Every structure is written in C-alpha cells, then in structure tokens.
Amino acid sequence: MKYLRLLRLFLSTSIQAEMEYRLNFVIAALSSIGGLAGSLFGLSLFYRGNDVLGGWVWDEALVVLGFFTLLQGVSASFLSANLSKIVGYVQMGTLDFVLLKPVDSQFWLSTRAFSLWGIPDLLLGTFIIGLAGTRLGLGPLDYLSALFPLLCGLVTLYSLWFMLGATSIWFVKVYNVTEVLRKTLEAGRFPITAFPAAWRIFFTYVVPVAFMTSVPAETLLGRGSAPWLLGAIVLAATLSVIARSFWHFALRFYTSASS
C-alpha cells in the first residue's frame, strides 16, 4: 500500500508539472502522428508489388507496427522520463538523496516521473492494433491473449534500459549507449521474419526485439507457439532478476558526492 500511494503521488505531481506547458502535448501529438505516418510509408514500400512480407500480410504487419508504437509510448511516458535521468543523478551527486530516502532506490528511479508526451503514441498504437484486428476479424479474447506477452516485452525493455542506466556509476556519460538501444529497437516496427537470417538471430538472441513486438503480435493473431511464449516469460523474468542484482552490485562502486 505504501508503494501504491507513492505511485499515485508521483503520477499526480508529474501531471501537474507537465500541464504547465500544455502546448508540449499538442507538439508531441503532432510528432507522434508524423512518426506513425513515416512508419506506415516505410512499411508500404516493402509491400509494393508484394502481398506478403516474411509470411505477414499487410494487416498483420500493421499489428506489429501497432505494438511497436505502444512500446514507444511506454518508453516516452515512463522509461525515458525516469531511466534517462540516472546519468544526471550520478554525475551531479544527487543520487545520494535518492539512496537516503526511506524507499527502494530502484523503485524511486523507475517510477518518479511520468510524461504526457507518450500518450499520443499509446493511443495511436491502440488504434492501429484495433483497426487491423477488426479487418482481420479478431475478437476480445484474442486481444486479451496478447496482453501477457506484451507485458513480458515491456519488462524486458525496462530491464535492459535500467541496466544501461546503472552502468553510469562507472562510465557516467552513457547517453550514446541508451540512444543506440533506442535506435536498435526501431527494428521492432517490422515483423522479425522479414529480416535476413543473420539479423533475425541478432534481433532474437542479442537484442531481443522479437520478444517485444513480433511475439505479442503472433499471439494476438492466434499463431503464437508455446516455446516462444515460454521464451518471452523466461527472458523477462531472468532479465528483471539480473537488473535487480546488477543495481545492487553497481551501488557497491558508487562514491557519493560527500565522500
């Protein structure tokens, strides 16, 4: 209950701060619409003269793009708003104040802020998935079946991003690394089977983009397999445990601003 109250407080204060600059939300909405239009145009180029891309028809590929857009919304609203600030806390020495708070430091660093900038992407992603699902004749149970693999994909993304943020204790400036991760994840806007074999291996086992967009999409479309779903669960659980352990390990090497 303590952490639920904190979440409610964090959300309330973040929204109040964001509403000071309401024009930002309009700009974010226009940016999201422009980004989605660009993604749709890029995807359409692969379907010129083709009805199928890597075993995915157009509407099925739209489902993948919808999940990618949702992922972008979550990243902008929660991950970028919080995890990208870890570098600044270490660099300025204000991580001391976080560690002194009577609350788990990882929880505070991961949930302290919420940005309204990601809401347009969340809405657009939901709209794209719903539109494509309607054209494919999907039902409510199909959408519910995709929620759990989507959650696993979000946990995987969070864990990777948090571990990169934690490395700032040694390297301080890791902005470029997190930017590389974000750009790599843009591969998730396309079905994983559309890539050559070498890239499919990379985006599955090195940077697990496939588990963030393609696996939830396949589950929604009713063609997901048990091994892939089990892999998504194991990957998310393993990375979350590793991220937690890595954070405590990194704190051993943190020298406070007062030391």
C-alpha positions in Angstrom: 0.0 0.0 0.0 2.9 2.3 0.7 4.2 2.0 -2.8 0.8 2.3 -4.4 0.3 5.6 -2.5 3.7 6.7 -3.8 2.8 5.8 -7.4 -0.4 7.9 -7.1 1.6 10.8 -5.7 4.3 10.5 -8.4 1.6 10.4 -11.1 -0.2 13.4 -9.7 2.8 15.6 -9.3 4.2 14.7 -12.7 0.9 15.5 -14.5 0.7 18.9 -12.7 4.2 19.7 -13.8 3.5 18.6 -17.4 0.4 20.7 -17.6 2.4 23.9 -17.0 3.4 23.6 -20.7 0.2 22.3 -22.4 1.4 23.2 -25.8 4.0 20.5 -25.4 1.3 17.8 -25.5 0.0 19.2 -28.9 3.5 19.2 -30.3 4.0 15.6 -29.0 0.7 14.5 -30.7 1.8 16.1 -34.0 5.2 14.4 -33.7 3.6 11.0 -33.0 1.3 11.4 -36.0 4.2 12.3 -38.2 6.3 9.5 -36.9 3.5 7.0 -37.5 2.9 8.3 -41.0 6.6 7.8 -41.7 6.5 4.3 -40.4 3.4 3.4 -42.5 5.1 4.8 -45.6 8.3 2.9 -44.9 6.3 -0.3 -44.4 4.3 0.2 -47.5 7.5 0.3 -49.6 8.1 -3.3 -48.8 4.6 -4.3 -49.9 4.8 -2.6 -53.3 4.3 -5.5 -55.8 4.1 -8.0 -52.9 1.1 -9.2 -50.9 3.2 -10.9 -48.2 6.3 -9.8 -46.3 8.1 -12.6 -44.4 4.8 -14.5 -44.1 2.9 -11.5 -42.9 0.1 -9.8 -44.9 -0.4 -6.0 -44.7 -2.9 -6.0 -41.9 -0.8 -8.5 -39.8 2.2 -6.3 -40.3 0.1 -3.3 -39.0 -0.4 -5.2 -35.8 3.4 -5.4 -35.3 3.7 -1.7 -36.0 0.9 -1.1 -33.5 2.7 -2.9 -30.8 5.9 -1.0 -31.7 4.0 2.3 -31.4 2.7 1.2 -28.0 6.2 0.4 -26.9 7.3 3.8 -28.0 4.5 5.4 -25.9 5.5 3.4 -22.8 9.2 4.4 -23.4 8.3 8.1 -23.7 5.9 8.1 -20.7 7.9 6.0 -18.2 11.3 4.7 -19.3 12.8 7.8 -20.9 11.2 10.0 -18.3 12.9 8.1 -15.5 15.8 5.9 -16.5 17.5 8.6 -18.7 17.9 10.7 -15.6 20.0 8.2 -13.7 23.1 9.5 -15.5 22.4 13.0 -14.2 21.8 11.8 -10.7 25.3 10.1 -10.7 27.0 13.0 -12.5 25.6 15.7 -10.1 25.9 13.6 -7.0 22.1 13.8 -6.3 21.9 10.0 -6.2 22.9 10.5 -2.6 19.5 11.9 -1.8 17.7 9.0 -3.6 19.6 6.4 -1.6 18.8 8.2 1.7 15.1 8.1 1.1 13.0 5.5 3.0 12.0 3.8 -0.2 13.6 1.3 -2.5 16.0 3.2 -4.8 15.3 1.2 -7.9 11.5 1.8 -7.4 12.1 5.5 -7.0 14.4 5.8 -10.0 12.0 3.8 -12.2 8.6 5.5 -11.3 9.4 9.0 -10.0 8.3 10.8 -13.2 5.5 10.4 -15.8 5.5 12.2 -19.1 2.3 13.0 -21.0 4.4 13.0 -24.2 3.9 9.3 -24.6 0.1 9.3 -24.5 -0.3 10.1 -28.3 1.8 7.0 -29.2 -0.2 4.9 -26.7 -3.5 6.0 -28.3 -2.2 5.7 -31.9 -0.8 2.2 -31.2 -4.0 1.0 -29.7 -5.9 2.5 -32.7 -3.7 0.7 -35.2 -4.0 -2.6 -33.5 -7.7 -2.2 -33.1 -8.2 -1.2 -36.8 -6.0 -4.0 -38.1 -7.6 -6.5 -35.7 -11.1 -5.5 -36.9 -10.1 -6.1 -40.5 -8.6 -9.5 -39.6 -11.8 -10.5 -37.6 -10.1 -10.7 -34.2 -12.2 -10.9 -31.1 -11.9 -9.7 -27.4 -10.2 -13.0 -26.3 -7.5 -12.5 -29.0 -6.6 -9.1 -27.6 -6.6 -10.4 -24.0 -4.2 -13.2 -25.0 -1.6 -10.7 -26.3 -1.5 -8.7 -23.0 0.8 -11.1 -21.1 3.5 -11.4 -23.9 3.3 -7.6 -24.3 3.9 -7.2 -20.5 6.8 -9.6 -20.8 8.2 -7.4 -23.6 7.9 -4.3 -21.6 9.7 -5.9 -18.6 12.5 -7.0 -21.0 12.8 -3.5 -22.4 12.8 -1.9 -18.9 15.4 -4.3 -17.6 17.8 -3.7 -20.5 17.4 0.1 -20.2 17.8 0.1 -16.4 21.0 -1.9 -16.6 22.4 0.5 -19.1 21.5 3.4 -16.8 23.2 1.6 -13.9 26.5 1.5 -15.8 26.7 5.3 -15.5 28.1 4.6 -12.0 31.3 3.6 -13.8 31.1 5.4 -17.1 29.0 8.4 -16.1 28.1 9.5 -19.7 26.1 6.6 -21.3 23.7 8.8 -23.3 25.1 7.4 -26.5 24.6 3.8 -25.4 21.0 4.3 -24.5 20.4 6.1 -27.8 21.9 3.1 -29.6 19.5 0.8 -27.8 16.5 3.0 -28.8 17.6 3.1 -32.4 18.1 -0.7 -32.4 14.6 -1.2 -31.1 13.2 0.6 -34.1 13.7 -2.7 -35.9 10.6 -3.9 -34.0 8.3 -1.9 -36.3 8.8 -4.7 -38.9 7.9 -8.5 -38.5 11.0 -10.4 -37.4 10.7 -12.9 -40.2 11.0 -10.1 -42.7 14.8 -9.8 -41.9 17.6 -11.9 -43.3 18.6 -14.9 -41.2 21.6 -13.3 -39.6 19.5 -10.2 -38.5 16.8 -12.5 -37.2 19.3 -14.2 -34.9 20.6 -10.8 -33.7 17.2 -9.3 -33.0 16.1 -12.5 -31.2 19.1 -13.6 -29.1 21.4 -10.5 -28.9 18.9 -7.6 -28.7 15.6 -9.4 -28.1 13.4 -7.1 -30.3 11.4 -10.1 -31.5 10.0 -10.7 -28.0 8.8 -7.1 -27.7 6.7 -6.7 -30.8 6.6 -9.9 -33.0 5.8 -12.4 -30.3 2.8 -10.3 -28.9 1.6 -9.8 -32.5 1.8 -13.5 -33.2 -0.1 -14.3 -30.0 -2.8 -11.8 -30.9 -3.1 -13.3 -34.4 -3.5 -16.8 -32.9 -0.3 -18.3 -34.4 2.0 -17.9 -31.4 3.7 -21.1 -30.2 4.3 -22.3 -26.7 8.1 -22.2 -27.0 8.1 -18.5 -28.0 5.7 -17.6 -25.2 7.7 -19.6 -22.7 10.9 -17.9 -24.0 9.3 -14.4 -23.5 8.4 -15.3 -19.9 11.8 -16.7 -19.1 13.6 -13.8 -20.7 11.6 -11.2 -18.9 11.9 -13.0 -15.5 15.7 -13.6 -16.0 16.5 -10.0 -17.1 14.4 -8.5 -14.3 16.4 -10.5 -11.7 19.7 -9.7 -13.4 18.7 -6.0 -13.5 17.9 -6.0 -9.7 21.1 -7.8 -8.8 23.2 -5.6 -11.2 21.9 -2.5 -9.5 22.9 -3.6 -6.0 26.3 -4.7 -7.5 26.8 -1.3 -9.1 25.9 0.6 -5.8 29.0 -1.0 -4.2 31.1 1.1 -6.5 29.2 4.3 -6.1 31.1 7.0 -4.3 28.8 9.7 -3.0 29.2 13.4 -3.6 30.2 13.8 0.0 32.9 11.2 0.1 
